[in-house]
Amino acid sequence: MRASQIEAWAIRVLDAVQTGQANEDDRVELKALWPEDNKAARRIAGHANSMRGEFILWLIGVDEKQATVEGAPARDPAEWWTKVSAQFDGVAPVERFINVPWNGKTVVALALETDRAPYVVKNPEFGVVQGLSPNAKSLGERQPESGRRPARKSCACSHRS
């Protein structure tokens, strides 16, 4: 996806936010702040696994609940993504960051390719918190708990349509 396409998509979503229309859908996620690394990885994995090949878009600096565009807090997106992608067990979605100017503020658009699903994330609580996190790995938050420890190689064939 080209930068101009990502920016146009982001602007359509921002227009919807500003006019009070529906703005999140199966492909779009809005975040007022940069999510914590592990939580972001789990959400991205679940989101990417649910889309199976469609691009997904995360907009940082948009408060969905308040329907406001505050702009993204200053942070190096590449540094953030390095920490997020380190949470994946194997392949992480391919990312592209675009700064989108909006009414004097900057929203960060994160477009992610999801064509290499399934995406598996490590569970940082495995072996640390007793009884709460039985699995070492997860397919993300949008997938049902399977009760087994997924590995990318064991999921790759069954996940594709």
C-alpha positions in Angstrom: 0.0 0.0 0.0 1.4 3.4 -1.0 1.9 6.2 1.5 -0.7 8.3 -0.3 -3.2 5.5 0.0 -2.5 5.1 3.7 -2.8 8.9 4.3 -6.1 9.1 2.3 -7.5 6.2 4.3 -6.4 7.8 7.6 -8.0 11.1 6.5 -11.3 9.4 5.7 -11.3 7.9 9.3 -10.3 11.3 10.8 -13.2 13.0 8.9 -15.6 10.4 10.3 -14.3 11.0 13.9 -14.6 14.7 13.6 -18.2 14.5 12.2 -19.3 11.9 14.8 -19.8 9.1 12.3 -18.9 5.5 12.8 -15.1 5.4 12.6 -13.7 2.0 13.7 -14.5 -1.1 11.7 -12.9 -4.5 11.3 -9.8 -3.0 9.7 -9.4 0.2 11.8 -8.3 0.7 15.4 -8.0 4.1 17.1 -5.6 4.8 20.0 -5.3 8.0 21.9 -1.9 7.0 23.2 0.9 4.7 22.2 -0.2 1.3 23.6 2.2 -0.6 25.9 4.4 -2.9 23.9 3.1 -6.3 25.0 -0.5 -5.3 24.9 0.0 -3.7 21.5 1.5 -6.9 20.2 -1.4 -9.0 21.5 -4.0 -6.7 20.0 -2.1 -6.4 16.7 -1.8 -10.2 16.4 -5.5 -10.7 17.1 -6.4 -8.0 14.7 -4.1 -9.2 12.0 -5.2 -12.8 12.4 -8.8 -11.8 12.1 -8.2 -10.0 8.8 -6.3 -12.8 7.0 -4.6 -10.8 4.3 -6.4 -7.4 4.4 -4.4 -4.4 5.5 -5.3 -3.0 8.9 -4.8 0.6 10.1 -4.1 1.8 13.5 -4.3 5.6 14.2 -2.3 6.8 17.2 -3.5 10.2 18.6 -7.2 9.6 18.1 -9.5 9.2 21.1 -12.5 7.1 19.9 -14.5 7.5 23.2 -14.2 11.2 23.2 -14.4 11.5 19.4 -11.4 13.8 19.3 -8.2 14.0 17.4 -5.5 15.1 19.9 -2.4 14.1 17.9 0.1 11.4 18.7 2.3 11.9 21.7 5.9 12.4 20.6 7.6 9.0 20.3 9.9 7.3 17.7 7.6 4.9 15.9 10.5 2.7 14.8 11.7 2.3 18.4 8.1 1.5 19.5 7.7 -1.1 16.7 11.0 -2.7 17.6 9.7 -3.4 21.1 6.3 -4.5 19.8 7.6 -6.8 17.1 10.0 -8.4 19.6 6.9 -9.9 21.3 6.0 -12.0 18.3 7.1 -15.6 18.1 8.5 -15.6 14.5 6.8 -13.4 11.9 5.3 -10.1 12.8 3.1 -8.1 10.4 5.0 -5.8 8.0 4.5 -2.2 9.2 4.5 1.2 7.5 4.2 4.4 9.6 2.9 7.7 8.0 2.7 11.0 9.9 -0.7 12.5 9.0 -1.1 16.2 9.6 -4.6 17.1 10.9 -5.8 20.5 11.9 -2.4 21.5 13.3 -1.8 18.1 15.0 0.0 15.0 13.8 -1.7 11.6 13.9 0.5 8.5 13.3 -1.0 6.1 10.9 0.3 2.5 11.2 -0.6 0.3 8.2 0.0 -3.4 8.7 0.1 -6.1 6.1 -1.6 -9.3 7.4 -0.9 -11.7 4.6 1.5 -13.9 6.6 -0.9 -15.0 9.3 -1.1 -16.6 11.8 0.8 -14.2 14.0 1.8 -15.7 17.3 2.9 -13.6 20.4 4.9 -14.7 23.4 3.2 -14.5 26.8 5.4 -12.6 29.2 3.5 -13.9 32.2 4.2 -17.6 31.3 6.0 -19.2 34.2 5.8 -15.9 36.3 2.2 -15.5 37.3 0.8 -18.7 38.7 -2.5 -19.9 37.4 -3.4 -16.9 35.2 -1.4 -17.6 32.1 -1.1 -21.3 31.3 0.1 -20.8 27.7 3.6 -19.7 26.6 2.2 -18.3 23.3 -1.0 -16.8 22.0 -2.7 -15.9 18.7 -3.7 -12.5 20.2 -6.7 -11.2 21.9 -9.2 -11.6 19.1 -8.8 -15.4 19.0 -10.6 -17.8 21.4 -8.4 -19.5 23.9 -7.5 -23.0 22.6 -5.9 -24.4 25.6 -2.7 -25.3 23.8 0.5 -23.5 23.0 0.3 -22.4 19.4 3.4 -22.3 17.2 3.4 -20.5 13.9 4.5 -23.7 12.0 1.6 -25.6 13.5 -1.0 -22.9 12.7 0.1 -21.8 9.2 -1.7 -24.4 7.1 -5.0 -24.5 9.1 -5.3 -20.7 9.4 -5.3 -19.9 5.7 -8.5 -19.8 3.7 
